[in-house]
């Protein structure tokens, strides 16, 4: 899912070095036999352990492994060990057991049981088959055609109990070579009941198609190209699944440190603007800081490095660890992502958090009254086969084709063309966190979406039900918002703080004074939109200053429908004319960073990230715009823009004079003044104006602007190109929803952005991102000014405060304390 994930081939290669495979025509991931004595060491007399390949297998585990008639048979059924024996959380009951993984099996010790049940085999086949074969209760048809073989059948007429056996328990039958091998190597006790009929499926390991059949503990595969007795092989389901490692809540990066007490119980945060709502959907910065970070949890979260971890889910599903995989074949093949939720997690009213909440969130996002993004749209459905399992199914090629052919909104769904033209399943590199945040189905389903604000759901503490470590105690309008620990929170240990108070202080100087006096512990970015002299003074006085890279970038959108901005020479001349480093120095004390791309340099996908590969930067060089007014003047002269008596340039009767809008934020007014002065020096008149945020963004979306300055919060490092995709141009037909406010149109850029927004291999992302950013920097639908930082300041004894952990720093609130 990201560039930090380990290689999925490491263990396979290690196993391959220890064994010789049964036949040259067999895949490396199928049946193995020992090559020499070092692969399967004979144990000394009376030994309780035996060395198999790289690992020792001991006690009841070696008894189980050795119960076949021969080592060859034991290897066929189990494979070699791929881990040592280790304590591991079971996804079945959430308890920890001694566990050892083999290429084809998972052993779990249960000393509380009597033999032979003191060692249990993992249901590896059942895990992969989970959620497949679900029949729609309304149409009575299987939801995915590729899963038809998992739907139970009535007893066939030829099921004689000998050549074909039908099992009432799962309503599936077994016959032919698979039945022969199933009987030979242990039958029901070893492999469990069948979970499917025989069907063709593409292998995860070699991308070839085989006839397969799933059982509770493995998958049988027919290999007619191999000689007997190897024409039936078992899938290496242990290799596929052992990386799905459940992590206990107290080991998560947001857990309170053990053995620590806070010297102060109450955290007071000074903010300048009172949130309008506590809705998690609301886009106001203060609303996000309170709503998402402290009050709600997600299935999967990310740490300060951007690496995923399971929050309400036991793990973060990825292609590499097997939590996400492609299933089916042909035009029905699709990406499937599975989450196993932690049991006994509860909402603040004591109701258990279950998979129903996830499904409800997905349905809410698809509500026409609620704006949802294309990542959610890429899902065909979400299934929850039990209350702790969630399975997201992305669209197959066939489903994408049918949707695109049936819709009248071809522009909105144009991102599907890439998959349709390539006859590929729909993908998204953001797949692990699509439909990720949870809200309470048992409450929200009772209230129409558009009525929730009106009925006070997001403002009345008695109605607001949350899942995070804190809940709302009271909201004193114009004064404070008080949060107290959620008594039902159990993901980690209880928070170290007993109260969090948001104090609403409209006057900036008063907020700063209260930090100095000790009445306030933290000041957020609304106090310091950028580092300034007072910020530096507080830092020098001993306060802890936080100035971490932010995921947002400030830019000037240019309305390309305006005649002067259709000329690329004008757009580039403007970029050369603006002294962006002076803006950064004057407005942020040099803390911000000048940028020439639409991807914030904090992300590894940004060409301006220090680790971005030089190979791709050289092949697709970024066009940069150092301050050069002489060059700007020359470009405008060559393009025929001539200065008039008033010093303003004109061409063909069109004056190079336009409105320059932004919000009424003080920092933007400073930037506006500096940009206006720079442009005037090269004969461009920018008539500055400010609006409140709502009016400003309404104008930008409807196209009622010339040049507009604002920032994008780019939370997705993969699909920044979507911002300027022509499918995202706001129009009357799409209710003026869309990020491409400059109305930029470039078919090649669109093609690359759509490929990048579905590419799962991070190595292949580099050339795509490099070319996208090179095109952007050459065409300049917008002019990047600078990447911002997260500016906060707090008392020096406030510990575990990490603004880079999330945009608001408060998803780690349970771990925050005073030294």
Rosetta blueprint (number, residue, H / E / L):
1 X L
2 X L
3 X L
4 X L
5 X L
6 X L
7 X L
8 X L
9 X L
10 X H
11 X H
12 X H
13 X H
14 X H
15 X H
16 X H
17 X H
18 X H
19 X E
20 X E
21 X E
22 X L
23 X L
24 X L
25 X L
26 X L
27 X L
28 X L
29 X L
30 X L
31 X L
32 X E
33 X E
34 X E
35 X L
36 X L
37 X L
38 X L
39 X L
40 X E
41 X L
42 X L
43 X L
44 X L
45 X L
46 X L
47 X L
48 X L
49 X E
50 X E
51 X E
52 X E
53 X L
54 X L
55 X E
56 X E
57 X E
58 X E
59 X H
60 X H
61 X H
62 X H
63 X H
64 X H
65 X H
66 X L
67 X L
68 X L
69 X L
70 X L
71 X H
72 X H
73 X H
74 X H
75 X H
76 X H
77 X H
78 X H
79 X L
80 X L
81 X E
82 X L
83 X L
84 X L
85 X L
86 X E
87 X E
88 X E
89 X E
90 X L
91 X L
92 X L
93 X L
94 X L
95 X L
96 X E
97 X E
98 X E
99 X E
100 X E
101 X E
102 X E
103 X L
104 X L
105 X L
106 X E
107 X E
108 X E
109 X E
110 X L
111 X L
112 X L
113 X L
114 X L
115 X L
116 X L
117 X L
118 X L
119 X E
120 X E
121 X E
122 X L
123 X L
124 X H
125 X H
126 X H
127 X H
128 X H
129 X H
130 X L
131 X L
132 X L
133 X L
134 X L
135 X E
136 X L
137 X L
138 X L
139 X L
140 X L
141 X L
142 X E
143 X L
144 X L
145 X H
146 X H
147 X H
148 X H
149 X H
150 X H
151 X L
152 X L
153 X L
154 X L
155 X L
156 X L
157 X L
158 X L
159 X L
160 X L
161 X L
162 X L
163 X L
164 X E
165 X E
166 X E
167 X E
168 X L
169 X L
170 X L
171 X L
172 X E
173 X E
174 X E
175 X E
176 X H
177 X H
178 X H
179 X H
180 X H
181 X H
182 X H
183 X H
184 X H
185 X L
186 X L
187 X H
188 X H
189 X H
190 X H
191 X H
192 X L
193 X L
194 X E
195 X L
196 X L
197 X L
198 X L
199 X E
200 X E
201 X E
202 X E
203 X L
204 X L
205 X L
206 X L
207 X L
208 X L
209 X E
210 X E
211 X E
212 X E
213 X E
214 X E
215 X E
216 X L
217 X L
218 X L
219 X E
220 X E
221 X E
222 X E
223 X L
224 X L
225 X L
226 X L
227 X L
228 X L
229 X L
230 X L
231 X L
232 X E
233 X E
234 X E
235 X L
236 X L
237 X H
238 X H
239 X H
240 X H
241 X H
242 X L
243 X L
244 X L
245 X L
246 X L
247 X L
248 X L
249 X H
250 X H
251 X H
252 X L
253 X L
254 X L
255 X L
256 X L
257 X L
258 X L
259 X L
260 X L
261 X L
262 X L
263 X L
264 X L
265 X L
266 X E
267 X E
268 X E
269 X E
270 X E
271 X E
272 X L
273 X L
274 X L
275 X L
276 X L
277 X L
278 X L
279 X L
280 X L
281 X L
282 X L
283 X L
284 X L
285 X H
286 X H
287 X H
288 X H
289 X H
290 X H
291 X H
292 X H
293 X H
294 X H
295 X H
296 X L
297 X L
298 X E
299 X L
300 X E
301 X E
302 X E
303 X L
304 X L
305 X L
306 X L
307 X L
308 X E
309 X E
310 X E
311 X L
312 X L
313 X E
314 X L
315 X L
316 X L
317 X L
318 X L
319 X L
320 X L
321 X L
322 X L
323 X L
324 X E
325 X E
326 X E
327 X E
328 X L
329 X L
330 X H
331 X H
332 X H
333 X L
334 X E
335 X E
336 X E
337 X E
338 X E
339 X E
340 X E
341 X E
342 X L
343 X L
344 X L
345 X L
346 X E
347 X L
348 X L
349 X L
350 X L
351 X L
352 X E
353 X L
354 X L
355 X H
356 X H
357 X H
358 X H
359 X H
360 X H
361 X H
362 X H
363 X H
364 X H
365 X H
366 X L
367 X L
368 X L
369 X L
370 X L
371 X L
372 X L
373 X L
374 X H
375 X H
376 X H
377 X H
378 X L
379 X E
380 X E
381 X E
382 X E
383 X E
384 X E
385 X E
386 X E
387 X L
388 X L
389 X E
390 X E
391 X E
392 X E
393 X E
394 X E
395 X L
396 X L
397 X H
398 X H
399 X H
400 X H
401 X H
402 X H
403 X H
404 X H
405 X H
406 X H
407 X L
408 X L
409 X L
410 X L
411 X L
412 X L
413 X L
414 X H
415 X H
416 X H
417 X H
418 X H
419 X H
420 X H
421 X H
422 X H
423 X L
424 X L
425 X L
426 X L
427 X L
428 X L
429 X L
430 X L
431 X H
432 X H
433 X H
434 X L
435 X L
436 X L
437 X E
438 X L
439 X L
440 X L
441 X H
442 X H
443 X H
444 X H
445 X L
446 X L
447 X L
448 X L
449 X H
450 X H
451 X H
452 X L
453 X L
454 X L
455 X L
456 X L
457 X L
458 X L
459 X L
460 X L
461 X L
462 X L
463 X L
464 X L
465 X L
466 X L
467 X L
468 X L
469 X L
470 X E
471 X E
472 X E
473 X E
474 X E
475 X E
476 X E
477 X L
478 X L
479 X L
480 X E
481 X E
482 X E
483 X E
484 X E
485 X E
486 X L
487 X L
488 X L
489 X L
490 X L
491 X L
492 X L
493 X L
494 X L
495 X L
496 X L
497 X L
498 X L
499 X E
500 X E
501 X E
502 X E
503 X E
504 X E
505 X L
506 X L
507 X L
508 X H
509 X H
510 X H
511 X H
512 X H
513 X H
514 X H
515 X H
516 X H
517 X H
518 X L
519 X L
520 X L
521 X L
522 X E
523 X E
524 X L
525 X L
526 X L
527 X L
528 X L
529 X L
530 X L
531 X L
532 X L
533 X H
534 X H
535 X H
536 X H
537 X H
538 X H
539 X H
540 X H
541 X L
542 X L
543 X L
544 X E
545 X E
546 X E
547 X E
548 X E
549 X E
550 X E
551 X E
552 X E
553 X E
554 X E
555 X E
556 X E
557 X E
558 X E
559 X L
560 X L
561 X L
562 X L
563 X L
564 X L
565 X L
566 X L
567 X L
568 X H
569 X H
570 X H
571 X H
572 X H
573 X H
574 X H
575 X H
576 X H
577 X H
578 X L
579 X L
580 X H
581 X H
582 X H
583 X H
584 X H
585 X H
586 X H
587 X H
588 X H
589 X L
590 X L
591 X L
592 X L
593 X E
594 X E
595 X L
596 X L
597 X L
598 X L
599 X L
600 X L
601 X L
602 X L
603 X L
604 X L
605 X L
606 X L
607 X L
608 X L
609 X L
610 X L
611 X L
612 X L
613 X L
614 X H
615 X H
616 X H
617 X H
618 X H
619 X H
620 X L
621 X L
622 X L
623 X L
624 X L
625 X L
626 X L
627 X L
628 X L
629 X H
630 X H
631 X H
632 X H
633 X H
634 X H
635 X H
636 X H
637 X H
638 X H
639 X L
640 X L
641 X L
642 X E
643 X E
644 X L
645 X L
646 X L
647 X L
648 X L
649 X E
650 X E
651 X E
652 X L
653 X L
654 X E
655 X E
656 X L
657 X E
658 X E
659 X E
660 X E
661 X E
662 X E
663 X E
664 X L
665 X L
666 X H
667 X H
668 X H
669 X H
670 X H
671 X H
672 X H
673 X H
674 X H
675 X H
676 X H
677 X H
678 X H
679 X H
680 X H
681 X L
682 X L
683 X L
684 X L
685 X E
686 X E
687 X E
688 X E
689 X E
690 X E
691 X E
692 X L
693 X H
694 X H
695 X H
696 X H
697 X H
698 X H
699 X H
700 X H
701 X H
702 X H
703 X L
704 X L
705 X L
706 X L
707 X E
708 X E
709 X E
710 X E
711 X E
712 X E
713 X E
714 X L
715 X L
716 X L
717 X L
718 X L
719 X L
720 X H
721 X H
722 X H
723 X H
724 X H
725 X L
726 X H
727 X H
728 X H
729 X L
730 X L
731 X L
732 X L
733 X L
734 X L
735 X L
736 X L
737 X L
738 X L
739 X L
740 X L
741 X L
742 X L
743 X L
744 X L
745 X L
746 X L
747 X H
748 X H
749 X H
750 X H
751 X H
752 X H
753 X H
754 X H
755 X H
756 X H
757 X L
758 X L
759 X L
760 X L
761 X L
762 X H
763 X H
764 X H
765 X H
766 X H
767 X H
768 X H
769 X H
770 X H
771 X H
772 X H
773 X H
774 X H
775 X H
776 X H
777 X H
778 X H
779 X H
780 X L
781 X L
782 X E
783 X E
784 X E
785 X E
786 X E
787 X E
788 X E
789 X E
790 X E
791 X E
792 X E
793 X E
794 X E
795 X L
796 X L
797 X L
798 X E
799 X E
800 X L
801 X L
802 X L
803 X L
804 X L
805 X L
806 X L
807 X L
808 X L
809 X L
810 X H
811 X H
812 X H
813 X H
814 X H
815 X H
816 X L
817 X E
818 X E
819 X L
